[in-house]
Amino acid sequence: MASTTQEASHGAAEAAHGGGSSMPQLDFATFGNQIFWLAVALVVIYLILSRVALPRIAAVLAERQGTITNDIAAAEDLKAKAVEAENIYNKALADARAEAQRIAAETRAEIQAGLDEAIAQADVDIAAKAAESEKAIAEIKAGALDSITAVANDTAAEVVAALGGKADAKAIAAAVSDRMKG
């Protein structure tokens, strides 16, 4: 078996060194046939590509271009709808803010009216209590003056009697009254 392998490798080496036939593509005697079959093969490839493959590729490219154009148109339509929705949202938001401000202003006005009414009522109550207090103070002051006058009259009569004199009630009242006036 080893000898068969050696013979096969020896035969391959002879063929490579020119001991057998060389490559037919490089044989100048067959160039005419090679050029003819090359031209036939190129024409057949051209016909197959131009009649079958290229129309299919062109159809796929046209379909892709149509899809892209439709997608771009749909995206622009959706963008326009989004802008319109945003404008509607902004208008609704502005309307809601205006309504909130109107409600707040009404509420402030109602609160201010209630507050003004309460302040007016409090002023009336305070004025009434102040008048009542002034009246009470005047009564207390008058009572105090009467008490002071009575005490002064009694004290003056006692002092005059202690000093050994006879006290005249009218004279003592006149003297106390003059002294209290200033």
JOJONOR-V956478 format. One record per helix or strand of 3 or more residues. SS is the DSSP state (a for helix, b for strand). FROM is the first residue (numbers start at 1). TO is the last residue. If there is no record, write none. Layout:
ss={SS SS}
from={FROM FROM}
to={TO TO}
This chain:
ss={a a a a}
from={2 24 28 169}
to={16 26 162 181}
